[in-house]
Amino acid sequence: MRGGDGGGPEGGGVSRRQLLGLFGAGAAGAAVGAAGGASVATALANAAGAPDPARAYAFHGAHQAGITTPAQDRLHFAAFDTDPSLDRDGLIGLLTDWTNAAARLTQGLEVEEGGAVGGSDYAPPADTGEAQGLPASGLTITFGFGPGVFGAGDGASDRFGLAARRPPLLEPLPRFQGDALVPELTGGDLCIQACADDPQVAVHAIRNLSRIAFGRATLRWSQLGFGRTSSTSTAQATPRNLFGFKDGTANVKSEEQAAVDEHVWVAASDEPSWLAGGSYLVARRIRMIIENWDRVQLGEQEQLVGRSKGAGAPLSGGTEFTEPDFAAEGPTGAPLIAPTAHVALAHPSANGGTRMLRRGYNFVDGNDELGRLDAGLFFLSYQRSPQQFIDVQRSLAADGLNEYLKHVGSAVFAVPGGIAEGEFVGQALFA
């Protein structure tokens, strides 16, 4: 919990007999206190297949956490603009402060010693305090650099001295069919992705990291997400998006080590060398026109997606994880999966074998002036090159789902490799 030791790995489940024993122990040992109750609650959560709230993922390692980590249920994503007065030393200072804070937060600790209530009565608290008493909840914090960190390419605006270190592939994404981008929801010099199984833990992380950035970087835009729309581990069930369909069935999974190395991580042989072990992150805020979608007949919905709405199986037959057969025909000779179905256009076979690792989330941000829900998909994908996303997105120009989608936000970031003890995020960039 905050102010105490970080949690460990997820515990195993318990049997029905053990469950009954836990209930009995809870009834007979109520006087044991909060710690005993927390242990029972954790075991019950594990037995029900729920995430262990005490789970803490290592912050330091070969790759940043929050990419191949099993996707948590909640997200707070933030993009920042650096202050015009910030120089190279100031940027290094910000990244160092963020690294130190994130290393503590991901272990269930407060942002720094003293925390919310342990400091002076005559100074603002070091921690905002809304996560007091909450465990780590599987929090991961992932950092990325946008194109603006490397200057505008004219040399005159290279205030951080990083223009020569810019990854050649890190360019603003091209315009795609269906884009209706809002400038205030697009771009950013820096990004932070906070994922957790408790929304308050994720929000607490972004709030405190934003506070640390005061005077050095300001929030450009942020997004809350719930109900992950992709699974990143074979141990996770495939979730559903707000159209009601299972999403991300063919997503790259962390257990596919060869596929992760090929499609997700920047290799040591790639350029630039400082990005080795990292990845490229694409973020897209996709508004779903769900009121129109809700009036579409079930059969048409399934034809547009190319899968059954219930089981998620391809319309060519089988179960959810059966490989789609795009050559299979129905009684009339027409393909069972239309060439313009989403699953056909997004499939690796239609995109030169391209795959990505997705970590998207649903969102609902109130309603618009017409009384329609401002809801949709906050799409996040990690890939070895942004071109992987570009190729798939261009393929989706013929997708029949585009009638019900509007892309209103977009950004791309270079995500550095893992952080060693005693280093700050992206340190190799400044070497």
N, C-alpha and C positions, 0 to 999 in steps of 0.2 A: 504494500500500500504506500501511498504518498508519505514520505518521511520515514519509510522503513525499507526493508530489503526488497529487491525486485523478485518477481515470480520466476518460476522455473518452467520447464516444458510441460506441455499438456499431459494430464494424467489419463490413465486408461479408464474404460467404463467399468461398471459394477453389475453383478448379476441381480436377478429378481430377489434371490435370498439375501444378498448383501443390502439391497435397497430396503427390504423389510427390516433388516438389522439396523440400518441407518435411522429409519423412522423411530424404531424402538429406542435407540441410543439417544436420539434427539429428545424424546419424551421423558426418558428416565434421567437424562443428564443435563436438563435445561440450566442447572446452576453452574455448569462448567464455564459459561460465559460466551462472549462474542466470538472468541477465537475458535471454540468448538463448533459454534453455529456456522461460522464461515467454512470450516472444513466439511461439515455435512452438506452445506449449500453447494460447495465446489464439487463434491462427489455426486450429488444429485444432478448437477448440470452435466457432468461428464456422462452419467448414465443415460441421460436424455439426448445425448449427441450434441449438446450445446457446447460452445467454446468454454474452456476453463478461464474464468475472469482473471486468475492470477498468472496466466501465461505471459511470459516476457521473452521477446525475441532479441537476440544479440544485436547491438548497434554496430559493432566493429566486425569487419570481415573482408573477404575478397571482393564481394559485391555489396552494394547498398541493399538493406532490407526494404521490403515493400514492393519488390518486383516479382520474384518467383515465390515469395512468401505466400502461404495459403491466404487467399483474399478474405479480408475481414468484412464485416457486415456494414460498417459505417465509414464515411469519408468526410474530411474537410480539406479542400484543395485551395491553395492561394497562390496568386501570381503577384509579383512585386515589381515596381519601377524603382531603380536606384536614384537617390537624390542627386541633382545636378552638381552639387558641391562635393560629392563623394570622390575620393581619389583611390589609387591602388592600395595604399596602406589602410585606408578606411574600409575598403571592400574585404581585405584580408581579415581585418578586425571583426567585421560583421560575420563573416563565415566562421571564424574561430569561436565567437560567442554563440552562434547558432549551433555549432557542433557540440560544444560543451553542454549546452542546455538540452539538446536532443538526446545525448548520451544518457542523461539523467532521467528525462521524461519517459523514455522507452523502457526504463527499468522500474517504473512506478514511483519514482522519486519526484520531489518538487524541483522547480527549475534551477534553484541553487540553495545552498545552505541558508538556513533562516526561514526560508519559505514564506508562507502566508501569514504566520502568526509568531514566528520566532525571532523577529528582528526588533528594531527600536520602535517605540510608540510614536516617535517623532519623525519617522521616515515612511515613505510608501512601502508596502510589503514587497518582498522580492518575488513572490508568486501570487497570482491573482486569486487562488484559493478555491475555485469551484470544483477541483478534483480532489480535495481533501477527503481521505477515507476511501477513495476509489483505487482499485488495483491497476496494474499495468494494462489489462484488457487487450493484450496482443498488439499494443500500439507500435506502429512502424512510422518512421519519418524519413522521407526521401527527398533529396534536393536536386535541382537542375538549373542549368544556365541557358538563358535565351540568347538570340542573336545580338541583342543590344549590348550585352556585356563585352562583346568583341568590337564595338564601334560600328559606325555606319559604312565602313569600307572606304571612306575618303581620306583616312589618315589623320585628318584634323580633329576628329571626335574620338580618337583612341586614348581616352583619359586614363584607362586602366593598363595601357601598354600591352594589350592582349591580341591586337589585330592579327599579328603574325601567327598566333596560336589558335586561331579560329578553325574549327572543323570545316572542311570544304563542303560537307553535306548539310551543315546547319544554316539553312536559308528559310525565310518565311515560306509557308506552304503556298502553292499556286491556288488560283481560284478554281473551285469545283462547281459542277452543276448543282443547283439547289442551295448554294451559299447565299445567305442574307446576313452577313456578319455585322455585328454591332461592335464598333471600335472599342467601346468600354468593356467588352467581354472577350477581347482578342489581344494576343501578344503578352509581353512581360519580359523583364530582364532576368528575373529569378523566379523559381517556383518551389513550393513545399507541398508535398503530398503527405497528409497524415491519415492513416487508416487504423481503425480500432474496432473492437466489438462493442464498445460503449460510446455513443455519440458525444457525451460530455467530455470524455477523455480526449477524443480527436479535436473537439473545439477548443479545449483547454490548451492543447499543444499549439495550435495556430494562433490563438489569442496571445500567448506568452512569447512566442517567437516574433510576432508582429510588434509586440511591445518592446522587445529587445532591439528591433530594427529602427525604432523611433529616431528621426533625424538623419538616418542613413538610407532607408528604403521605405516606401509606402505601398500599401495594398492597392493594386490596380483593379483586381477583381478576385472573387472567391466563390466557391461552390460547395454546398453541402450535398452529400449523397447518402442514400440508404439502399438496402436490398441489393447487394452486389449483382451485377448482370453477367458476370463471367466467373468460372471456377479456374483456379490456377494449379489445382492439385487433383489427382485422380481420386483422392479420398473425399472430395467435395461433390455434392449433388449439383447438377446443372440448375442455375437459378432462372427466373423468368423476368422479362422486361415488362414495361407497362402496357404493351400490346397483348400481354398474356401468354407469350410464347417463350419456350426455353431458349436461352441465348448463350452463344459461345460453346456449343457442343464440341466443335472442332478446334477449340482454343489450344495453344501450346500449353502443356502441363509441365510443372517443375520436374516431375519424374522422367520426362523425356530429355535426358541430359544432352544427347547428341543434337536434338532439335533446338534446345535452348542455346547451345553453343553456336549453332549455325544461324539461327534466326534472331536471337535476342542480344547476345553480348557482342560488344565491339572487340575484335581480336587484336592481339599485340601487333599483328602484321598490318592492321588497318591504320589509316591516318585520321587524326594525329595520335601519337603514341601515348599522350597523357590521358586519353579517353579509354584506354584498354581496360577491359573489365566493366565498362559502363554500358550505356545504351542510349537510344534516342526515344524520347517520350513525345507522343502526339496527344493533345487534349482537344476534344471537340464537344461543345455544348449543343446538343441536338434536341430541338423542340419537337415533341410529338403532337400532332393535331388529333388528340385522342377522341374528341367529340365526333369527328368525322369517321374515324376508324371504328368506333363503337356501333356505327350504323351499317357496317359492311357485313354481308352474309358470311357465316362460318366457312363455307366452302371456298369463297373467294379469298378470305384471309389466308387460308391454308395454301391456296394456289400462289398467292403473292409471296409467301415465305418459302414454300417448298417443303414444309414439314407439317405433321399433324399437330394441332394445338394442344392435345392432351398429352400424349406420350413423347412428343418431340421426334418421332420417327420420320425419316424421309418418305415422301409420297411414293417413292419407288418400292417401298416395302421394308420390313424388318423392324428393328428396335431403334432407340435413340442413337446408338453408336454404330449402327450399320452404315457402311459407306454408301452414299447416294449413288444410284445407277442412273446416270443422265441419258443413257441410251434406251432405257426401258420404256415401252409404249403401252398405252391402254388399248381397249377394244377398238377404238376408232383409228388407231395408228398414230395418235398424237402422243408426244412424250408425257410421261406421268409427272415429271418435273419440268415445268416450262423453262425455256432458255432464259427468260427474264426474271425467274424467281430469284429471290435474294440468295438462297443457298447455292444456286448454280453460279451466280455472278461472283460471289465471295469465295468460292471454293478454290483451294490451291491449284487444282487442275486447270482453272480458267485464268490463273495469274502466274504462270511460270513456276509453280511450286511454292510461291510466297506464302509464309505464315507469319503471324504476329502473336505476341502475348498480350491479351486484353485484361484490363482490370476496371471495367466500367461500373457505373452505379446509376440507379434510378434517382430522379429528383422531382420534387413538386415544390415550386416557389410561389405559392399563392395563386392568384388568377389575374387575367388581363382585364382591360376595360370593357370587353364584351362578355365577361363572365365565364370565360373558358379557362380551364386549369393551365397554368404555366408549368408544364410537366414534360418530362422526356428522359433522355439518356445522356448522362455525362460520360462520354466515350474516352477511355484512356487506353493507349496501346504502347507497348515497348517493342522496339525492333532494332536490329543491327544498323539499319539505314532507313532514313525517312522515305526513301524511294519505295520501300515495301508498302507503306501505307498509301503513298501516292498512286501506285499501280492498282491496288485494290479499290481505292476510292474512285478512280477513273473508270474502272470496270463497272462499278455500281451506278454509273450514270444512266444505265438502262433499267435500273431496278424499279419495279412497279410500286415499291413502298415509298418512293420519293414523293408521291402525291400526299403522303401523310407525315412528311418530315420537313423540318426547316433547320438548317445549320446556322446558328446565331453566334457562336463563339469558337475560336480556334487559336491554337498556340503550338509551338514546337520547342523542345528543350534538349540540350545535351546533358545527360545524367552521368556524372563521373563514376568511376569505379568505387570499390569499397574503401572504407576509412580505417586506417590502422590506429592503434592506441597512440595517443600523443600527437596525432595529425589532425588537420581540419579538412572539411569536405572540399574536394577539388584542389588540394595542395599541389599536386603534380602539375596543374595548369600554370602555377606561378613559379615553378622551379627554373 
